[in-house]
Amino acid sequence: MDTLLTSAELAGDPDVIARAEAVQPAVAAAAAEIEEKRRLPGHLLDKLHEQKLFRLLMPRTNQGIETDPITFFHVIETIARADASTAWCLSQAGGCAMTAAYLDLPVAQEIFGSADAVLAWGPGPRVKAVECEVDGVRGYRVTGVWAFASGGRHATWLGAHCPIFTPDGAPKKMANGYPVERTMLVPASVVQWTDIWDVVGLRGTASDQFALTDHFVRRDHSFARNFADPSYGRREPGPLYRMSAMTCYETGFAGVALGIARGALDEFVETAKTKIPRGARSPIRDSAVVQMGLAQADIRVRSARAWLLQSLAEIWKRLQAGGDLTVEDRIVIRGASTHAIHSAREAVDYAYNAAGATAIFHNHPLERRFRDIHTVTQQLQGRSSHFETVGAWMMGADTDLTWV
């Protein structure tokens, strides 16, 4: 990345960001309820739908906003400063909504036509879809259990990612030997739920487990999830859909982490003004050690954020000019987003530790932000092994680009 971009190119669409700012107070007010009930409450969902925040990356042909990735980042970061679980659900739904660009328009309208439409999905290691035909309609018989379906409890449709098997039970393979896989789209009303989401942080995402047993899915209600490959039937021509959903997930979840960090540092500053440690005579804000630590944490967050935005904006500018997303682009976004997530975690750790025993109580915002950021880093997007992938690619060594 060689060209520094203007502040306007890094700022995103102010009208779309204003939608997040308008609902941010309601998100903050609902944070305790979200934590307690492990769900986004209906009254908050109504406000999020009213602002179309579940439709940020959805095509305009499906009544979506089809915004750019820089704006998407700013929206997710804004919401995460108020509540990480809400921001995580919006980020996840954003990537899932890109599915509409790969479906026939009537099917996309069926799935995303209602104002409260949300698609959610999660992985399922022991699942299968068997090719079949029912009443002359080609499709699949789908059986399995899928977990980590963030936002699934308020979703209207769910995605069940499956390897494909022939009617005689043989796994289908591509020319390169890899299994043929597709994501099956089913109404949320047809699955069986199991509540598994009793976790440390991001408790409000309700990332529960769902199951299907021999459920028929029409072929046109399934798709191949390799968004970056035009041979997979992309219907929408816009530059957003020349990005992969993975890069948008990386961007959004980095926004979640950086929003948590900014909220934590703001909370720490307020705490430091009045907290007088046992045996001390003045608040911790008067400590040179605390002052230096806060400055370093803040600079780490700002630097990581600036690098991510600069990288995204330069790549987006090229996509708008008609270019395609390259492997190098994917590597840059993966490195910048992973760095942002870990820089955010370091900043939150600083704020939590420097606040002392004040931060250990359940009703203190730093306690929740500490748990949330450490749950973010345990997820796919926060894996430290991503740095290995980036470094290996830089040196021309063999590397697995599956999660890039």
Contacts in CASP RR format, 6 or more apart in sequence:
PFRMAT RR
TARGET T0000
AUTHOR 0000-0000-0000
METHOD contacts of the structure
MODEL  1
MDTLLTSAELAGDPDVIARAEAVQPAVAAAAAEIEEKRRLPGHLLDKLHE
QKLFRLLMPRTNQGIETDPITFFHVIETIARADASTAWCLSQAGGCAMTA
AYLDLPVAQEIFGSADAVLAWGPGPRVKAVECEVDGVRGYRVTGVWAFAS
GGRHATWLGAHCPIFTPDGAPKKMANGYPVERTMLVPASVVQWTDIWDVV
GLRGTASDQFALTDHFVRRDHSFARNFADPSYGRREPGPLYRMSAMTCYE
TGFAGVALGIARGALDEFVETAKTKIPRGARSPIRDSAVVQMGLAQADIR
VRSARAWLLQSLAEIWKRLQAGGDLTVEDRIVIRGASTHAIHSAREAVDY
AYNAAGATAIFHNHPLERRFRDIHTVTQQLQGRSSHFETVGAWMMGADTD
LTWV
1 310 0 8 1.000
1 311 0 8 1.000
1 314 0 8 1.000
1 332 0 8 1.000
3 314 0 8 1.000
4 310 0 8 1.000
5 310 0 8 1.000
5 313 0 8 1.000
5 314 0 8 1.000
5 317 0 8 1.000
9 70 0 8 1.000
9 313 0 8 1.000
9 317 0 8 1.000
10 70 0 8 1.000
10 309 0 8 1.000
10 310 0 8 1.000
10 313 0 8 1.000
11 70 0 8 1.000
11 74 0 8 1.000
12 68 0 8 1.000
12 70 0 8 1.000
12 71 0 8 1.000
12 74 0 8 1.000
13 67 0 8 1.000
13 68 0 8 1.000
13 71 0 8 1.000
16 56 0 8 1.000
16 65 0 8 1.000
16 67 0 8 1.000
16 71 0 8 1.000
16 75 0 8 1.000
17 71 0 8 1.000
17 74 0 8 1.000
17 75 0 8 1.000
17 78 0 8 1.000
19 51 0 8 1.000
19 52 0 8 1.000
19 53 0 8 1.000
19 75 0 8 1.000
20 51 0 8 1.000
20 53 0 8 1.000
20 74 0 8 1.000
20 75 0 8 1.000
20 78 0 8 1.000
20 79 0 8 1.000
21 78 0 8 1.000
22 51 0 8 1.000
23 47 0 8 1.000
23 48 0 8 1.000
23 50 0 8 1.000
23 51 0 8 1.000
23 53 0 8 1.000
23 79 0 8 1.000
24 78 0 8 1.000
24 79 0 8 1.000
24 81 0 8 1.000
24 82 0 8 1.000
25 82 0 8 1.000
26 44 0 8 1.000
26 47 0 8 1.000
27 44 0 8 1.000
27 79 0 8 1.000
27 82 0 8 1.000
27 83 0 8 1.000
27 86 0 8 1.000
28 82 0 8 1.000
28 83 0 8 1.000
30 40 0 8 1.000
30 41 0 8 1.000
30 43 0 8 1.000
30 44 0 8 1.000
30 83 0 8 1.000
30 86 0 8 1.000
31 82 0 8 1.000
31 83 0 8 1.000
31 368 0 8 1.000
33 41 0 8 1.000
34 40 0 8 1.000
34 41 0 8 1.000
34 44 0 8 1.000
34 83 0 8 1.000
34 85 0 8 1.000
34 86 0 8 1.000
34 203 0 8 1.000
34 204 0 8 1.000
35 85 0 8 1.000
35 203 0 8 1.000
35 204 0 8 1.000
35 368 0 8 1.000
37 204 0 8 1.000
38 197 0 8 1.000
38 198 0 8 1.000
38 203 0 8 1.000
38 204 0 8 1.000
38 206 0 8 1.000
39 153 0 8 1.000
39 154 0 8 1.000
39 204 0 8 1.000
39 206 0 8 1.000
40 48 0 8 1.000
40 85 0 8 1.000
40 86 0 8 1.000
40 89 0 8 1.000
40 151 0 8 1.000
40 154 0 8 1.000
40 204 0 8 1.000
40 206 0 8 1.000
42 154 0 8 1.000
44 86 0 8 1.000
45 116 0 8 1.000
45 154 0 8 1.000
48 54 0 8 1.000
48 86 0 8 1.000
48 90 0 8 1.000
49 115 0 8 1.000
49 116 0 8 1.000
52 64 0 8 1.000
52 65 0 8 1.000
53 75 0 8 1.000
53 79 0 8 1.000
53 90 0 8 1.000
54 90 0 8 1.000
54 93 0 8 1.000
54 94 0 8 1.000
54 97 0 8 1.000
54 117 0 8 1.000
54 118 0 8 1.000
55 62 0 8 1.000
55 63 0 8 1.000
55 64 0 8 1.000
55 65 0 8 1.000
55 94 0 8 1.000
55 97 0 8 1.000
55 112 0 8 1.000
55 117 0 8 1.000
56 64 0 8 1.000
56 65 0 8 1.000
56 67 0 8 1.000
56 71 0 8 1.000
56 72 0 8 1.000
56 75 0 8 1.000
56 90 0 8 1.000
56 94 0 8 1.000
56 97 0 8 1.000
57 65 0 8 1.000
57 66 0 8 1.000
57 67 0 8 1.000
57 72 0 8 1.000
57 94 0 8 1.000
57 95 0 8 1.000
57 97 0 8 1.000
57 98 0 8 1.000
57 240 0 8 1.000
57 248 0 8 1.000
58 64 0 8 1.000
58 65 0 8 1.000
58 66 0 8 1.000
58 94 0 8 1.000
58 97 0 8 1.000
58 98 0 8 1.000
58 100 0 8 1.000
58 112 0 8 1.000
59 66 0 8 1.000
59 100 0 8 1.000
59 101 0 8 1.000
59 108 0 8 1.000
59 236 0 8 1.000
59 241 0 8 1.000
60 66 0 8 1.000
61 100 0 8 1.000
61 105 0 8 1.000
61 108 0 8 1.000
61 236 0 8 1.000
62 100 0 8 1.000
62 108 0 8 1.000
62 109 0 8 1.000
62 112 0 8 1.000
62 113 0 8 1.000
63 112 0 8 1.000
63 113 0 8 1.000
64 97 0 8 1.000
64 112 0 8 1.000
66 238 0 8 1.000
66 240 0 8 1.000
67 75 0 8 1.000
67 240 0 8 1.000
68 240 0 8 1.000
68 316 0 8 1.000
69 240 0 8 1.000
69 243 0 8 1.000
69 247 0 8 1.000
69 248 0 8 1.000
69 251 0 8 1.000
69 312 0 8 1.000
69 316 0 8 1.000
70 309 0 8 1.000
70 312 0 8 1.000
70 313 0 8 1.000
70 316 0 8 1.000
72 94 0 8 1.000
72 248 0 8 1.000
72 251 0 8 1.000
72 252 0 8 1.000
73 251 0 8 1.000
73 252 0 8 1.000
73 254 0 8 1.000
73 255 0 8 1.000
73 308 0 8 1.000
73 309 0 8 1.000
73 312 0 8 1.000
75 90 0 8 1.000
76 87 0 8 1.000
76 90 0 8 1.000
76 91 0 8 1.000
76 251 0 8 1.000
76 252 0 8 1.000
76 253 0 8 1.000
76 255 0 8 1.000
76 256 0 8 1.000
77 87 0 8 1.000
77 255 0 8 1.000
77 256 0 8 1.000
77 258 0 8 1.000
77 259 0 8 1.000
77 262 0 8 1.000
78 259 0 8 1.000
79 86 0 8 1.000
79 87 0 8 1.000
79 90 0 8 1.000
80 86 0 8 1.000
80 87 0 8 1.000
80 88 0 8 1.000
80 255 0 8 1.000
80 256 0 8 1.000
80 257 0 8 1.000
80 258 0 8 1.000
80 259 0 8 1.000
80 260 0 8 1.000
81 259 0 8 1.000
81 260 0 8 1.000
81 262 0 8 1.000
81 263 0 8 1.000
81 266 0 8 1.000
84 201 0 8 1.000
84 202 0 8 1.000
84 256 0 8 1.000
84 259 0 8 1.000
84 260 0 8 1.000
84 368 0 8 1.000
84 369 0 8 1.000
84 372 0 8 1.000
84 373 0 8 1.000
84 376 0 8 1.000
85 201 0 8 1.000
85 202 0 8 1.000
85 203 0 8 1.000
85 204 0 8 1.000
85 205 0 8 1.000
85 372 0 8 1.000
86 204 0 8 1.000
87 255 0 8 1.000
87 256 0 8 1.000
87 259 0 8 1.000
88 150 0 8 1.000
88 202 0 8 1.000
88 205 0 8 1.000
88 253 0 8 1.000
88 256 0 8 1.000
88 376 0 8 1.000
89 150 0 8 1.000
89 151 0 8 1.000
89 154 0 8 1.000
89 204 0 8 1.000
89 205 0 8 1.000
91 249 0 8 1.000
91 252 0 8 1.000
91 253 0 8 1.000
91 255 0 8 1.000
91 256 0 8 1.000
92 120 0 8 1.000
92 150 0 8 1.000
92 151 0 8 1.000
92 205 0 8 1.000
92 249 0 8 1.000
93 118 0 8 1.000
93 119 0 8 1.000
93 120 0 8 1.000
93 151 0 8 1.000
93 155 0 8 1.000
94 248 0 8 1.000
95 245 0 8 1.000
95 248 0 8 1.000
95 249 0 8 1.000
96 118 0 8 1.000
96 119 0 8 1.000
96 120 0 8 1.000
96 121 0 8 1.000
96 159 0 8 1.000
96 245 0 8 1.000
97 112 0 8 1.000
97 119 0 8 1.000
98 227 0 8 1.000
98 240 0 8 1.000
98 241 0 8 1.000
98 245 0 8 1.000
98 248 0 8 1.000
99 108 0 8 1.000
99 111 0 8 1.000
99 119 0 8 1.000
99 183 0 8 1.000
99 185 0 8 1.000
99 223 0 8 1.000
99 245 0 8 1.000
100 108 0 8 1.000
100 111 0 8 1.000
100 112 0 8 1.000
100 236 0 8 1.000
101 108 0 8 1.000
101 227 0 8 1.000
101 234 0 8 1.000
101 235 0 8 1.000
101 236 0 8 1.000
101 240 0 8 1.000
101 241 0 8 1.000
102 223 0 8 1.000
102 224 0 8 1.000
102 227 0 8 1.000
102 232 0 8 1.000
102 233 0 8 1.000
102 234 0 8 1.000
102 235 0 8 1.000
103 111 0 8 1.000
103 220 0 8 1.000
103 223 0 8 1.000
103 235 0 8 1.000
104 220 0 8 1.000
104 235 0 8 1.000
105 235 0 8 1.000
107 220 0 8 1.000
107 221 0 8 1.000
108 235 0 8 1.000
111 117 0 8 1.000
111 119 0 8 1.000
111 156 0 8 1.000
111 157 0 8 1.000
111 185 0 8 1.000
112 119 0 8 1.000
114 156 0 8 1.000
116 156 0 8 1.000
117 156 0 8 1.000
117 157 0 8 1.000
118 151 0 8 1.000
118 152 0 8 1.000
118 154 0 8 1.000
118 155 0 8 1.000
118 156 0 8 1.000
118 157 0 8 1.000
119 155 0 8 1.000
119 156 0 8 1.000
119 157 0 8 1.000
119 158 0 8 1.000
119 159 0 8 1.000
119 185 0 8 1.000
120 149 0 8 1.000
120 150 0 8 1.000
120 151 0 8 1.000
120 152 0 8 1.000
120 155 0 8 1.000
120 157 0 8 1.000
120 158 0 8 1.000
120 159 0 8 1.000
121 146 0 8 1.000
121 149 0 8 1.000
121 158 0 8 1.000
121 159 0 8 1.000
121 160 0 8 1.000
121 161 0 8 1.000
121 183 0 8 1.000
122 146 0 8 1.000
122 147 0 8 1.000
122 148 0 8 1.000
122 149 0 8 1.000
122 150 0 8 1.000
122 159 0 8 1.000
122 161 0 8 1.000
122 207 0 8 1.000
123 146 0 8 1.000
123 147 0 8 1.000
123 148 0 8 1.000
123 161 0 8 1.000
124 144 0 8 1.000
124 145 0 8 1.000
124 146 0 8 1.000
124 147 0 8 1.000
124 160 0 8 1.000
124 161 0 8 1.000
126 144 0 8 1.000
126 145 0 8 1.000
127 142 0 8 1.000
127 143 0 8 1.000
127 144 0 8 1.000
127 145 0 8 1.000
127 146 0 8 1.000
127 160 0 8 1.000
127 161 0 8 1.000
127 162 0 8 1.000
127 163 0 8 1.000
128 142 0 8 1.000
128 143 0 8 1.000
128 144 0 8 1.000
128 162 0 8 1.000
128 163 0 8 1.000
128 165 0 8 1.000
129 140 0 8 1.000
129 141 0 8 1.000
129 142 0 8 1.000
129 160 0 8 1.000
129 162 0 8 1.000
129 163 0 8 1.000
129 164 0 8 1.000
129 165 0 8 1.000
129 182 0 8 1.000
129 184 0 8 1.000
129 217 0 8 1.000
129 222 0 8 1.000
130 140 0 8 1.000
130 141 0 8 1.000
130 142 0 8 1.000
130 164 0 8 1.000
130 165 0 8 1.000
130 166 0 8 1.000
130 167 0 8 1.000
130 169 0 8 1.000
131 138 0 8 1.000
131 139 0 8 1.000
131 140 0 8 1.000
131 164 0 8 1.000
131 165 0 8 1.000
131 166 0 8 1.000
131 167 0 8 1.000
131 172 0 8 1.000
132 138 0 8 1.000
132 139 0 8 1.000
132 140 0 8 1.000
132 141 0 8 1.000
132 167 0 8 1.000
132 216 0 8 1.000
133 139 0 8 1.000
134 216 0 8 1.000
137 218 0 8 1.000
137 219 0 8 1.000
138 218 0 8 1.000
138 219 0 8 1.000
139 216 0 8 1.000
139 217 0 8 1.000
139 218 0 8 1.000
139 219 0 8 1.000
139 222 0 8 1.000
140 162 0 8 1.000
140 164 0 8 1.000
140 182 0 8 1.000
140 184 0 8 1.000
140 216 0 8 1.000
140 217 0 8 1.000
140 219 0 8 1.000
140 222 0 8 1.000
141 214 0 8 1.000
141 215 0 8 1.000
141 216 0 8 1.000
142 160 0 8 1.000
142 162 0 8 1.000
142 184 0 8 1.000
142 186 0 8 1.000
142 212 0 8 1.000
142 214 0 8 1.000
142 215 0 8 1.000
142 216 0 8 1.000
142 217 0 8 1.000
143 212 0 8 1.000
143 213 0 8 1.000
143 214 0 8 1.000
143 215 0 8 1.000
144 160 0 8 1.000
144 162 0 8 1.000
144 211 0 8 1.000
144 212 0 8 1.000
144 213 0 8 1.000
145 209 0 8 1.000
145 210 0 8 1.000
145 211 0 8 1.000
146 158 0 8 1.000
146 159 0 8 1.000
146 160 0 8 1.000
146 161 0 8 1.000
146 209 0 8 1.000
146 210 0 8 1.000
146 211 0 8 1.000
147 196 0 8 1.000
147 207 0 8 1.000
147 208 0 8 1.000
147 209 0 8 1.000
148 207 0 8 1.000
149 155 0 8 1.000
149 158 0 8 1.000
149 207 0 8 1.000
149 208 0 8 1.000
149 209 0 8 1.000
149 210 0 8 1.000
150 205 0 8 1.000
150 206 0 8 1.000
150 207 0 8 1.000
151 205 0 8 1.000
151 206 0 8 1.000
151 207 0 8 1.000
152 158 0 8 1.000
152 188 0 8 1.000
152 206 0 8 1.000
152 207 0 8 1.000
152 208 0 8 1.000
152 210 0 8 1.000
153 193 0 8 1.000
153 206 0 8 1.000
153 208 0 8 1.000
154 206 0 8 1.000
155 188 0 8 1.000
156 187 0 8 1.000
156 188 0 8 1.000
157 185 0 8 1.000
157 186 0 8 1.000
157 187 0 8 1.000
157 188 0 8 1.000
158 185 0 8 1.000
158 186 0 8 1.000
158 187 0 8 1.000
158 188 0 8 1.000
158 191 0 8 1.000
158 210 0 8 1.000
159 183 0 8 1.000
159 184 0 8 1.000
159 185 0 8 1.000
159 186 0 8 1.000
160 183 0 8 1.000
160 184 0 8 1.000
160 185 0 8 1.000
160 186 0 8 1.000
160 212 0 8 1.000
160 217 0 8 1.000
161 181 0 8 1.000
161 182 0 8 1.000
161 183 0 8 1.000
161 184 0 8 1.000
161 225 0 8 1.000
162 181 0 8 1.000
162 182 0 8 1.000
162 183 0 8 1.000
162 184 0 8 1.000
163 171 0 8 1.000
163 172 0 8 1.000
163 179 0 8 1.000
163 180 0 8 1.000
163 181 0 8 1.000
164 171 0 8 1.000
164 172 0 8 1.000
164 179 0 8 1.000
164 180 0 8 1.000
164 181 0 8 1.000
164 182 0 8 1.000
165 171 0 8 1.000
165 172 0 8 1.000
166 172 0 8 1.000
171 179 0 8 1.000
171 180 0 8 1.000
172 179 0 8 1.000
172 180 0 8 1.000
173 179 0 8 1.000
173 180 0 8 1.000
174 180 0 8 1.000
181 224 0 8 1.000
181 225 0 8 1.000
182 222 0 8 1.000
182 223 0 8 1.000
182 224 0 8 1.000
182 225 0 8 1.000
183 222 0 8 1.000
183 223 0 8 1.000
183 224 0 8 1.000
183 225 0 8 1.000
184 217 0 8 1.000
184 221 0 8 1.000
184 222 0 8 1.000
185 217 0 8 1.000
185 221 0 8 1.000
185 222 0 8 1.000
185 223 0 8 1.000
186 212 0 8 1.000
186 215 0 8 1.000
186 217 0 8 1.000
186 221 0 8 1.000
190 212 0 8 1.000
190 215 0 8 1.000
191 210 0 8 1.000
191 211 0 8 1.000
191 212 0 8 1.000
192 210 0 8 1.000
192 211 0 8 1.000
192 212 0 8 1.000
192 213 0 8 1.000
193 208 0 8 1.000
193 209 0 8 1.000
193 210 0 8 1.000
194 208 0 8 1.000
194 209 0 8 1.000
194 210 0 8 1.000
194 211 0 8 1.000
195 208 0 8 1.000
196 208 0 8 1.000
196 209 0 8 1.000
197 203 0 8 1.000
197 204 0 8 1.000
197 205 0 8 1.000
197 206 0 8 1.000
197 207 0 8 1.000
197 208 0 8 1.000
199 207 0 8 1.000
199 375 0 8 1.000
200 371 0 8 1.000
200 374 0 8 1.000
200 375 0 8 1.000
201 368 0 8 1.000
201 371 0 8 1.000
201 372 0 8 1.000
201 374 0 8 1.000
201 375 0 8 1.000
202 372 0 8 1.000
202 375 0 8 1.000
202 376 0 8 1.000
223 232 0 8 1.000
224 232 0 8 1.000
225 245 0 8 1.000
226 232 0 8 1.000
226 244 0 8 1.000
227 234 0 8 1.000
227 241 0 8 1.000
227 243 0 8 1.000
227 244 0 8 1.000
227 245 0 8 1.000
227 246 0 8 1.000
228 242 0 8 1.000
228 243 0 8 1.000
228 244 0 8 1.000
228 246 0 8 1.000
228 325 0 8 1.000
228 330 0 8 1.000
234 241 0 8 1.000
239 316 0 8 1.000
239 319 0 8 1.000
239 320 0 8 1.000
239 322 0 8 1.000
239 323 0 8 1.000
242 319 0 8 1.000
242 322 0 8 1.000
242 323 0 8 1.000
242 324 0 8 1.000
242 325 0 8 1.000
243 319 0 8 1.000
243 325 0 8 1.000
244 325 0 8 1.000
244 330 0 8 1.000
246 330 0 8 1.000
246 403 0 8 1.000
246 404 0 8 1.000
247 325 0 8 1.000
247 329 0 8 1.000
247 330 0 8 1.000
247 333 0 8 1.000
247 334 0 8 1.000
249 381 0 8 1.000
250 333 0 8 1.000
250 334 0 8 1.000
250 337 0 8 1.000
250 338 0 8 1.000
250 381 0 8 1.000
251 308 0 8 1.000
251 312 0 8 1.000
251 333 0 8 1.000
251 337 0 8 1.000
252 337 0 8 1.000
253 337 0 8 1.000
253 341 0 8 1.000
253 376 0 8 1.000
253 379 0 8 1.000
253 381 0 8 1.000
253 382 0 8 1.000
254 308 0 8 1.000
254 336 0 8 1.000
254 337 0 8 1.000
254 338 0 8 1.000
254 340 0 8 1.000
254 341 0 8 1.000
254 344 0 8 1.000
254 381 0 8 1.000
255 340 0 8 1.000
256 376 0 8 1.000
257 340 0 8 1.000
257 341 0 8 1.000
257 344 0 8 1.000
257 345 0 8 1.000
257 373 0 8 1.000
257 376 0 8 1.000
257 377 0 8 1.000
258 301 0 8 1.000
258 304 0 8 1.000
258 305 0 8 1.000
258 308 0 8 1.000
258 340 0 8 1.000
258 344 0 8 1.000
259 344 0 8 1.000
260 344 0 8 1.000
260 348 0 8 1.000
260 369 0 8 1.000
260 372 0 8 1.000
260 373 0 8 1.000
260 376 0 8 1.000
261 301 0 8 1.000
261 343 0 8 1.000
261 344 0 8 1.000
261 345 0 8 1.000
261 347 0 8 1.000
261 348 0 8 1.000
261 373 0 8 1.000
262 301 0 8 1.000
263 365 0 8 1.000
263 369 0 8 1.000
264 347 0 8 1.000
264 348 0 8 1.000
264 351 0 8 1.000
264 352 0 8 1.000
264 365 0 8 1.000
264 366 0 8 1.000
264 369 0 8 1.000
264 370 0 8 1.000
264 373 0 8 1.000
265 294 0 8 1.000
265 297 0 8 1.000
265 298 0 8 1.000
265 301 0 8 1.000
265 347 0 8 1.000
265 351 0 8 1.000
267 351 0 8 1.000
267 365 0 8 1.000
267 366 0 8 1.000
267 369 0 8 1.000
268 294 0 8 1.000
268 351 0 8 1.000
268 354 0 8 1.000
268 355 0 8 1.000
268 366 0 8 1.000
269 285 0 8 1.000
269 294 0 8 1.000
271 355 0 8 1.000
271 358 0 8 1.000
271 359 0 8 1.000
271 366 0 8 1.000
272 283 0 8 1.000
272 284 0 8 1.000
272 285 0 8 1.000
272 290 0 8 1.000
272 294 0 8 1.000
272 354 0 8 1.000
272 355 0 8 1.000
273 283 0 8 1.000
273 285 0 8 1.000
274 283 0 8 1.000
275 283 0 8 1.000
275 284 0 8 1.000
275 355 0 8 1.000
275 356 0 8 1.000
275 358 0 8 1.000
276 282 0 8 1.000
276 283 0 8 1.000
276 284 0 8 1.000
277 284 0 8 1.000
277 356 0 8 1.000
284 290 0 8 1.000
284 354 0 8 1.000
284 355 0 8 1.000
285 291 0 8 1.000
290 354 0 8 1.000
293 350 0 8 1.000
293 354 0 8 1.000
294 350 0 8 1.000
294 351 0 8 1.000
294 354 0 8 1.000
296 350 0 8 1.000
297 346 0 8 1.000
297 347 0 8 1.000
297 350 0 8 1.000
297 351 0 8 1.000
298 347 0 8 1.000
300 343 0 8 1.000
300 346 0 8 1.000
300 347 0 8 1.000
301 343 0 8 1.000
301 344 0 8 1.000
301 347 0 8 1.000
303 343 0 8 1.000
304 336 0 8 1.000
304 339 0 8 1.000
304 340 0 8 1.000
304 343 0 8 1.000
304 344 0 8 1.000
305 340 0 8 1.000
307 336 0 8 1.000
307 339 0 8 1.000
307 340 0 8 1.000
308 333 0 8 1.000
308 336 0 8 1.000
308 337 0 8 1.000
308 339 0 8 1.000
308 340 0 8 1.000
311 332 0 8 1.000
311 333 0 8 1.000
311 336 0 8 1.000
312 333 0 8 1.000
312 336 0 8 1.000
315 325 0 8 1.000
315 329 0 8 1.000
315 332 0 8 1.000
315 333 0 8 1.000
319 325 0 8 1.000
327 393 0 8 1.000
327 401 0 8 1.000
327 404 0 8 1.000
330 401 0 8 1.000
330 404 0 8 1.000
331 389 0 8 1.000
331 390 0 8 1.000
331 393 0 8 1.000
331 394 0 8 1.000
331 404 0 8 1.000
334 386 0 8 1.000
334 389 0 8 1.000
334 390 0 8 1.000
334 403 0 8 1.000
334 404 0 8 1.000
335 386 0 8 1.000
335 387 0 8 1.000
335 390 0 8 1.000
337 381 0 8 1.000
338 381 0 8 1.000
338 382 0 8 1.000
338 383 0 8 1.000
338 384 0 8 1.000
338 386 0 8 1.000
338 387 0 8 1.000
338 390 0 8 1.000
339 387 0 8 1.000
341 376 0 8 1.000
341 377 0 8 1.000
341 381 0 8 1.000
341 382 0 8 1.000
342 377 0 8 1.000
342 382 0 8 1.000
342 384 0 8 1.000
344 373 0 8 1.000
344 376 0 8 1.000
345 373 0 8 1.000
345 374 0 8 1.000
345 376 0 8 1.000
345 377 0 8 1.000
348 366 0 8 1.000
348 369 0 8 1.000
348 370 0 8 1.000
348 373 0 8 1.000
349 370 0 8 1.000
351 359 0 8 1.000
351 366 0 8 1.000
351 369 0 8 1.000
352 359 0 8 1.000
352 366 0 8 1.000
352 367 0 8 1.000
352 369 0 8 1.000
352 370 0 8 1.000
355 364 0 8 1.000
355 366 0 8 1.000
358 364 0 8 1.000
358 366 0 8 1.000
359 366 0 8 1.000
359 367 0 8 1.000
359 370 0 8 1.000
360 367 0 8 1.000
361 367 0 8 1.000
376 382 0 8 1.000
380 403 0 8 1.000
383 403 0 8 1.000
386 403 0 8 1.000
386 404 0 8 1.000
388 399 0 8 1.000
389 399 0 8 1.000
389 400 0 8 1.000
389 401 0 8 1.000
389 403 0 8 1.000
389 404 0 8 1.000
391 397 0 8 1.000
391 399 0 8 1.000
392 398 0 8 1.000
392 399 0 8 1.000
393 399 0 8 1.000
393 401 0 8 1.000
END
